[in-house]
Amino acid sequence: MRSGAKVAVIGGVFVVVAGGVGYGAYNVWNGVTGGVTTTSASSPKKGPVTADEVETTAKDFLAAWAAGDDVKAAQFTNNPTSAGTAFAGYRNAAHIGGLKLTPGKAVGARVPFTVEAVVSYDGVRKPWTYASELTVVRGLSTGQPRVEWKPTVVHPQLKDDESLRTTAKGAPPIKAVDHRGVELTKEKFPSLGPVLEQLRAKYGADAGGTPGLELVIEGPEGAAPARSLVTLREGVPGRLETTLDADVQAAAEQAVKRNSEASVVAVKPSTGEIRAVANNRKDGWNAAFLGKQAPGSTMKIVTAALLLEKDLVGADRKAECPKEAMYQGRTFHNLENFSIPDGTFTESFARSCNTAFIKLIDDTEDDTALAKEARDVFGIGLTWRTGIPSFDGSVPESSGGEAAAQYIGQGTVQMNALNIASITATAKNGTFRQPVIVPRSLDDRELATAPRGLESSAAQQLRDMMRATARGNGTGARAMAGVGGDKGAKTGSAEVDDQATSNSWFAGFSGDLAAAAVVQSGGHGGDSAGPLVASVLKAG
């Protein structure tokens, strides 16, 4: 036991009082064995850990950690080196002490526990309580029960290569407001939490605030911005104007709650101003801006623009839509093998006929035409400077069957909700306006500009086809039924190799607002993602 620690017995439970620390906290040691047991290397025990092993290992591990014995606590894990480094940082960099660790009831090999501690730095002390969990496994070489080492043992939000630190040198806090001056907080808009942290990291110093004293989670240099866990001393926030709209954001927040792994973005077509961004994810990742997935038939907005500009189709001209079509050895089908006898291209677009698009690839006389259209007209693949990190879409130049898959939003095409919302906004406006979440005037950053706008006749026909999709027999009609005014839509479903159900995509516009959503394993675009987009458009 470390110097200065005193032992008492209270009600039959071992208690360690951390002498000299001054926090007045007791550290519960239930069932302390006094060391790490070993067995002969020639006959390590095998099989699942027993209930007794789980209970004893968890209690001994927590007791050593509470006592500040980093070496001993680390030896109870299956990765003593990483664990020891984490425990040392917990005390020395994060300045956390006065630990009381209380195990809960085990569920199999998993043991939940609560942490009661004090964060103390620069003359400021603040109590801190949180819950975490550990799992007991059998050591591969020793056969002994060990705590499976993961950063989440220390804190449930910790990821690999991250650590805890208490600092007064972080970015100053911000008071983020929407374009009308309404304050945006993570308490009112939980999905905005990661976005606000990114805005704070980038613009906090320029917004005029002063930093506070905080316990944060930080990653290596160049990684995501630090995430605040405990505020010991408040900083002075600086005011930061965003392009968001509180009403549209509130609708987006509610909409994504309907489905797990859902993301939605809304953009003002005439300016590129982002009005809302929301995700429903347990990990807090901004998939709406950073996701990279095939967008399914929402990509047909770009493909249709290409075919219209090349005069290979017309909105009211006849277009073949057979049940299946083959291109360079690959066979493509329509959903449930439907066909449209003697139909127009608008009908094929509105009902999402894959074969109508596949059959026209050879007529473009350029396998790279789609990639060029996406980049030169819709700004996909250019370097966007939205104000926070974003993936700006990708349509690689391809040939053969891979190029055919791209025409219907499969294969190597990668998008996220932000990209598809921007594509929809470009279709509505006729010209690409790079999406922004903070005004360009804030930092005079250079925005991406597309080499040219959409040819006017093609733009008008494309909008009319999207309008047809949102009405009558269009695949987006049911989802868009409650949306008023000038409205248009495009549905999509994208197959993913390791998923039994396709991802659901939907894009729509109403007035001067465009939105797109994706729902992981959501099925048909009109069923899951469609209602999300409709809710956001109605709020705008």
C-alpha positions in Angstrom: 0.0 0.0 0.0 1.3 3.5 -0.9 2.7 5.7 1.7 0.2 7.8 3.6 -2.8 5.5 3.1 -4.6 4.3 6.2 -6.8 1.3 6.6 -10.0 0.9 8.5 -12.7 -1.7 8.7 -16.2 -0.4 8.5 -19.0 -2.9 8.6 -16.7 -5.7 7.5 -15.6 -3.8 4.4 -12.0 -2.7 3.8 -11.8 1.1 3.4 -8.7 3.1 2.3 -8.5 6.7 3.4 -6.1 8.5 1.0 -4.0 10.3 3.6 -2.7 13.8 2.7 -5.1 14.2 -0.2 -7.7 16.1 1.8 -10.8 15.1 -0.2 -12.3 13.3 2.7 -13.5 10.4 0.4 -13.4 6.7 1.2 -12.2 4.1 -1.3 -14.2 0.9 -1.0 -12.0 -2.3 -1.1 -14.3 -5.3 -1.1 -12.6 -8.7 -1.2 -9.0 -7.4 -1.7 -6.7 -10.3 -2.3 -3.5 -8.4 -1.8 -2.0 -9.4 -5.1 -2.3 -11.0 -8.5 -2.5 -14.8 -8.5 -0.6 -16.9 -11.0 -0.6 -20.5 -12.1 2.0 -22.7 -13.7 2.7 -21.6 -17.3 2.6 -25.3 -18.3 -1.1 -25.7 -17.5 -3.0 -22.4 -17.9 -6.7 -22.7 -17.0 -9.0 -22.6 -20.0 -12.7 -22.0 -20.6 -15.1 -19.1 -19.7 -14.4 -17.1 -16.5 -16.6 -18.2 -13.6 -18.9 -15.9 -11.6 -16.5 -16.0 -8.7 -13.6 -15.0 -10.9 -15.6 -12.1 -12.3 -16.6 -10.8 -8.9 -13.1 -11.1 -7.4 -11.2 -9.7 -10.3 -13.5 -6.7 -10.7 -13.3 -5.9 -7.0 -9.5 -6.3 -6.8 -9.0 -4.2 -9.9 -11.2 -1.4 -8.7 -9.6 -1.5 -5.2 -6.1 -1.1 -6.7 -7.2 1.7 -9.0 -9.0 3.5 -6.1 -5.9 3.3 -4.0 -3.8 5.0 -6.7 -1.7 1.9 -7.2 -1.4 2.2 -11.0 1.0 -0.8 -11.4 -1.1 -3.2 -9.4 -4.3 -2.1 -11.1 -2.7 -2.4 -14.5 -1.6 -6.0 -13.7 -5.2 -6.9 -13.3 -5.8 -6.2 -17.0 -4.8 -8.0 -20.1 -2.8 -5.0 -21.3 -0.8 -3.6 -18.4 1.3 -1.2 -20.4 -1.7 0.7 -21.9 -3.7 0.5 -18.7 -0.8 1.9 -16.6 -0.3 4.8 -18.9 -4.1 5.6 -18.7 -4.1 5.4 -14.9 -1.1 7.7 -14.6 -2.7 10.2 -16.9 -5.9 10.0 -15.0 -4.1 11.3 -11.9 -1.4 13.5 -13.3 -2.8 15.1 -16.4 -6.5 15.0 -15.6 -5.8 15.8 -11.8 -8.5 13.3 -10.6 -8.3 12.0 -7.1 -10.4 11.0 -4.1 -11.6 7.9 -6.0 -14.5 5.8 -4.7 -15.2 3.0 -7.1 -18.3 0.9 -6.4 -19.1 -2.3 -8.4 -22.6 -3.2 -9.4 -24.2 -6.5 -10.0 -22.4 -8.5 -12.7 -24.2 -9.5 -15.9 -22.2 -12.5 -17.1 -18.6 -11.3 -17.5 -19.6 -7.6 -17.5 -19.5 -5.5 -14.3 -20.9 -2.0 -14.2 -19.4 0.3 -11.7 -19.8 3.9 -10.5 -17.0 6.4 -10.0 -17.1 9.2 -7.4 -14.1 11.5 -7.7 -12.8 15.0 -7.3 -11.2 17.0 -10.1 -8.7 19.4 -8.5 -6.6 22.0 -10.4 -5.3 25.5 -9.9 -7.0 25.9 -6.6 -10.4 24.7 -7.9 -12.0 21.5 -6.8 -15.2 19.9 -8.2 -16.9 16.6 -7.4 -17.5 14.3 -10.4 -19.6 11.2 -10.7 -20.1 8.9 -13.6 -20.8 5.3 -14.5 -18.7 2.9 -16.5 -18.3 -0.9 -17.1 -15.6 -3.5 -17.3 -15.5 -7.0 -18.7 -13.5 -9.9 -17.2 -11.8 -12.3 -19.7 -9.4 -15.2 -19.3 -5.8 -14.4 -20.1 -4.5 -16.2 -23.1 -1.1 -17.1 -21.8 -1.7 -17.2 -18.0 -5.2 -18.6 -17.9 -5.9 -16.1 -15.1 -9.0 -13.8 -15.1 -8.1 -10.3 -16.3 -10.0 -7.1 -17.0 -10.3 -6.7 -20.7 -8.5 -3.4 -21.3 -10.3 -0.7 -23.2 -10.2 3.1 -22.8 -13.9 3.0 -22.0 -13.0 1.3 -18.7 -11.6 4.7 -17.5 -14.5 6.7 -19.0 -17.3 5.5 -21.3 -16.6 8.2 -23.9 -12.9 7.6 -24.3 -11.7 6.2 -27.6 -8.4 4.7 -28.7 -5.6 7.3 -28.7 -7.6 9.7 -26.5 -6.9 10.8 -23.0 -8.3 13.0 -20.2 -6.7 16.3 -19.4 -7.6 19.3 -17.1 -6.6 22.5 -18.8 -7.1 26.2 -18.9 -5.6 26.5 -22.4 -8.5 25.1 -24.4 -10.6 27.0 -27.0 -12.8 29.8 -25.4 -16.4 28.9 -25.2 -18.9 30.2 -27.7 -22.4 31.4 -27.7 -23.6 30.1 -31.0 -26.7 31.7 -32.6 -28.7 31.0 -35.6 -29.1 33.4 -38.6 -31.8 35.3 -36.6 -29.9 35.6 -33.4 -31.5 32.7 -31.5 -29.1 30.9 -29.2 -28.2 27.3 -30.1 -27.1 25.0 -27.2 -26.5 21.3 -27.0 -29.0 21.1 -24.2 -31.8 22.3 -26.5 -30.4 20.7 -29.6 -28.5 17.6 -28.5 -27.6 16.5 -32.0 -25.7 19.8 -32.4 -23.3 19.0 -29.6 -20.4 17.7 -31.7 -20.9 20.5 -34.3 -20.8 23.1 -31.6 -17.6 21.6 -30.2 -16.0 21.8 -33.7 -17.1 25.4 -34.2 -15.7 26.2 -30.8 -12.4 24.6 -31.6 -12.1 26.5 -34.9 -13.6 29.9 -34.1 -13.6 30.2 -30.3 -10.5 32.3 -30.2 -11.8 34.6 -33.0 -15.2 35.0 -31.4 -13.9 37.1 -28.6 -14.2 34.8 -25.6 -11.8 33.7 -22.9 -11.1 30.1 -22.0 -12.3 28.5 -18.8 -10.9 25.6 -16.7 -12.1 22.2 -17.9 -11.6 18.5 -17.8 -11.7 17.4 -21.4 -11.2 14.4 -23.6 -8.5 15.1 -26.2 -7.0 13.1 -29.0 -3.7 13.3 -30.8 -2.8 16.5 -32.7 -4.9 17.0 -35.7 -7.7 14.8 -34.4 -11.2 15.8 -33.5 -11.6 18.8 -31.1 -11.4 18.3 -27.4 -14.7 17.3 -25.8 -15.6 18.9 -22.4 -16.6 16.7 -19.5 -16.4 18.9 -16.5 -16.2 22.7 -16.2 -14.3 23.8 -13.1 -14.3 27.5 -13.9 -16.5 29.1 -16.5 -14.9 30.9 -19.4 -16.4 34.0 -21.1 -18.2 32.9 -24.3 -17.8 34.8 -27.5 -20.8 35.3 -29.9 -20.6 33.1 -33.0 -23.2 33.6 -35.8 -24.1 30.5 -37.8 -26.4 29.9 -40.8 -28.6 27.5 -39.0 -32.3 28.1 -38.3 -33.5 27.2 -34.8 -37.0 26.1 -36.0 -35.7 23.9 -38.8 -33.0 22.5 -36.5 -35.7 21.6 -33.9 -37.7 19.8 -36.6 -34.5 17.9 -37.7 -33.7 16.9 -34.1 -37.2 15.5 -33.7 -37.2 13.8 -37.1 -34.0 11.7 -36.6 -35.3 10.3 -33.4 -37.7 8.1 -35.4 -34.8 5.9 -36.7 -31.5 4.8 -35.3 -28.5 5.6 -37.5 -30.4 8.5 -39.2 -28.9 11.7 -40.5 -30.6 14.8 -42.2 -29.3 18.1 -43.6 -31.2 21.1 -44.9 -29.7 23.8 -47.2 -31.0 27.1 -48.6 -30.6 26.6 -52.4 -30.1 30.3 -53.3 -27.2 30.8 -50.9 -25.9 27.4 -49.8 -26.6 28.3 -46.1 -27.0 25.2 -44.0 -30.2 25.5 -42.0 -30.1 22.2 -40.1 -27.9 19.2 -39.4 -28.9 16.3 -37.2 -27.8 12.8 -36.5 -29.2 10.0 -34.3 -26.1 8.1 -33.4 -24.8 6.7 -30.1 -21.2 7.6 -30.9 -21.8 11.3 -31.6 -20.2 11.1 -35.0 -21.4 13.7 -37.5 -22.4 11.2 -40.2 -24.5 13.8 -42.0 -21.2 15.7 -42.9 -18.6 12.9 -42.8 -20.4 9.8 -44.0 -19.3 7.9 -47.1 -21.9 5.6 -48.6 -23.6 4.8 -51.9 -26.6 7.1 -52.2 -28.8 4.9 -54.4 -31.2 6.4 -56.8 -30.9 9.9 -55.3 -27.8 10.0 -57.6 -30.2 9.9 -60.5 -30.6 13.7 -60.0 -27.1 14.1 -61.3 -27.5 11.3 -64.0 -30.7 12.8 -65.3 -29.0 16.2 -65.5 -26.2 14.7 -67.6 -28.6 12.9 -70.0 -30.8 16.0 -70.3 -27.8 18.3 -71.1 -26.6 15.8 -73.8 -30.2 15.8 -75.2 -30.3 12.0 -74.9 -33.6 12.3 -73.1 -36.4 14.8 -72.6 -38.8 15.0 -69.8 -41.8 14.3 -72.1 -40.0 12.1 -74.6 -40.5 8.3 -74.7 -37.9 6.3 -72.7 -37.5 2.5 -72.6 -38.0 1.0 -69.1 -37.7 -2.8 -69.4 -37.6 -5.2 -66.4 -33.9 -5.7 -66.8 -30.9 -4.3 -68.8 -27.4 -5.7 -69.3 -24.3 -3.6 -69.6 -20.9 -5.1 -70.3 -21.7 -8.4 -68.6 -23.7 -7.0 -65.6 -27.4 -7.3 -65.4 -29.4 -4.6 -63.7 -33.1 -4.9 -62.5 -35.8 -2.6 -61.4 -37.4 -3.0 -58.0 -39.6 -6.1 -58.1 -38.8 -6.3 -61.8 -41.4 -3.7 -62.8 -41.4 -2.2 -66.3 -43.1 0.9 -67.9 -44.4 0.1 -71.4 -44.4 3.2 -73.7 -43.6 5.6 -70.8 -41.8 8.9 -70.7 -38.5 9.7 -69.1 -40.4 11.7 -66.4 -42.3 8.5 -65.5 -39.0 6.5 -65.4 -37.5 9.2 -63.1 -40.6 9.5 -60.9 -40.9 5.7 -60.4 -37.1 5.2 -60.2 -36.6 3.0 -63.2 -33.0 1.7 -63.1 -33.0 0.3 -66.6 -34.0 3.5 -68.3 -30.7 5.0 -67.1 -28.5 2.0 -67.8 -29.7 1.7 -71.4 -28.4 5.2 -72.2 -24.8 4.8 -71.0 -23.4 4.0 -74.4 -25.1 7.0 -75.9 -23.0 9.3 -73.7 -19.9 8.0 -75.6 -17.9 8.8 -72.4 -17.6 6.5 -69.4 -16.3 9.5 -67.4 -19.2 11.8 -68.2 -21.0 11.3 -64.9 -17.9 12.1 -62.8 -17.5 15.3 -64.9 -21.1 16.3 -64.5 -21.0 15.7 -60.7 -17.9 17.8 -60.4 -18.4 20.6 -62.9 -22.1 21.3 -62.3 -22.9 20.0 -58.8 -19.5 20.7 -57.1 -19.1 17.1 -55.9 -15.4 16.3 -55.2 -14.3 19.9 -55.0 -12.8 21.1 -51.7 -15.7 22.5 -49.6 -15.0 24.8 -46.7 -18.2 24.6 -44.8 -16.8 25.9 -41.5 -16.4 22.4 -40.0 -14.9 19.1 -41.3 -16.9 17.6 -44.1 -16.6 14.9 -46.8 -17.5 16.5 -50.1 -18.7 13.5 -52.1 -16.9 11.3 -54.6 -17.8 10.1 -58.1 -14.6 8.5 -59.4 -14.0 8.1 -63.1 -14.9 4.5 -63.9 -15.6 2.3 -66.9 -17.6 -0.8 -67.8 -20.0 -2.3 -65.3 -18.7 -0.1 -62.5 -19.7 3.0 -64.5 -23.2 1.6 -65.0 -23.6 1.1 -61.3 -22.6 4.7 -60.7 -25.5 5.9 -62.9 -28.0 4.5 -60.3 -26.0 5.5 -57.2 -24.3 2.2 -56.5 -20.7 1.0 -57.0 -17.9 3.5 -56.1 -20.1 6.6 -55.7 -19.8 7.9 -52.1 -22.1 10.5 -50.5 -23.6 11.7 -47.3 -26.8 13.7 -46.4 -24.9 17.0 -46.9 -23.8 16.1 -50.4 -27.3 15.0 -51.5 -28.9 18.0 -49.9 -26.5 20.2 -51.9 -27.2 18.3 -55.1 -30.9 18.9 -54.5 -30.3 22.5 -53.9 -28.3 22.8 -57.1 -31.1 21.2 -59.0 -33.6 23.7 -57.5 -31.3 26.7 -58.0 -29.6 25.8 -61.2 -26.2 26.8 -59.8 -24.0 25.2 -57.2 -23.7 27.2 -54.0 -21.2 25.6 -51.7 -22.8 24.8 -48.4 -21.7 26.8 -45.3 -22.5 26.6 -41.7 -20.9 29.9 -40.7 -20.9 33.0 -43.0 -17.9 33.4 -45.3 -17.4 36.9 -43.9 -16.4 35.3 -40.5 -12.9 34.3 -41.8 -12.9 35.2 -45.6 -12.2 31.6 -46.5 -12.4 30.7 -50.2 -15.5 28.7 -51.1 -15.7 26.1 -53.8 -17.2 27.2 -57.1 -18.4 24.8 -59.9 -17.0 25.6 -63.4 -20.5 26.1 -64.8 -24.2 26.1 -64.0 -26.8 23.6 -65.1 -28.1 24.4 -68.7 -31.4 26.3 -68.2 -33.6 23.9 -70.2 -32.2 20.9 -68.5 -32.6 22.6 -65.1 -36.3 23.3 -65.8 -37.0 19.7 -66.9 -35.1 18.2 -64.0 -37.1 20.3 -61.5 -40.3 19.2 -63.3 -39.3 15.6 -63.0 -38.6 16.0 -59.3 -42.0 17.7 -58.9 -43.6 14.6 -60.6 -41.8 12.3 -58.1 -43.4 14.2 -55.2 -46.9 13.8 -56.6 -49.3 11.2 -58.1 -47.6 7.9 -58.7 -44.1 9.2 -57.9 -42.1 7.2 -55.3 -41.9 10.3 -53.1 -45.6 11.2 -53.2 -46.6 9.6 -49.9 -43.8 11.1 -47.9 -44.3 14.6 -49.4 -48.1 14.6 -49.2 -48.1 17.0 -46.2 -45.6 19.4 -47.7 -47.1 22.4 -49.4 -46.0 24.8 -52.1 -43.6 24.2 -54.9 -42.1 20.8 -54.0 -40.0 18.1 -55.6 -38.3 14.9 -54.5 -36.2 11.8 -55.3 -36.1 8.6 -53.5 -33.2 6.1 -53.2 -32.3 2.8 -51.6 -28.7 1.6 -51.6 -27.6 -2.0 -51.2 -24.7 -2.5 -48.8 -22.8 -5.8 -48.8 -22.9 -6.6 -45.1 -26.5 -5.5 -44.6 -29.7 -7.5 -45.0 -31.7 -4.4 -45.7 -30.8 -1.5 -47.9 -30.1 2.0 -46.7 -32.9 4.5 -47.2 -32.2 7.8 -48.9 -34.5 10.7 -49.7 -34.0 14.2 -51.2 -36.6 16.9 -51.5 -37.2 20.6 -51.9 -40.0 23.1 -51.0 -39.7 26.7 -51.7 -36.1 27.9 -51.0 -35.2 24.9 -48.8 -33.7 21.6 -49.9 -33.1 18.6 -47.6 -31.8 15.1 -47.7 -31.8 12.2 -45.3 -30.3 8.8 -45.0 -31.4 6.0 -42.6 -29.1 3.0 -42.1 -30.9 -0.3 -43.0 -34.1 1.8 -43.5 -35.2 0.1 -46.7 -37.1 2.0 -49.4 -36.3 5.8 -49.5 -39.9 6.9 -49.2 -40.6 4.7 -46.2 -37.9 5.8 -43.7 -35.9 8.7 -44.9 -38.8 10.4 -46.7 -40.8 11.4 -43.6 -37.6 12.9 -42.1 -37.1 15.2 -45.0 -40.8 16.1 -45.2 -40.8 17.1 -41.5 -37.8 19.4 -42.0 -39.2 21.0 -45.2 -42.5 21.7 -43.4 -40.6 23.5 -40.7 -38.9 25.7 -43.2 
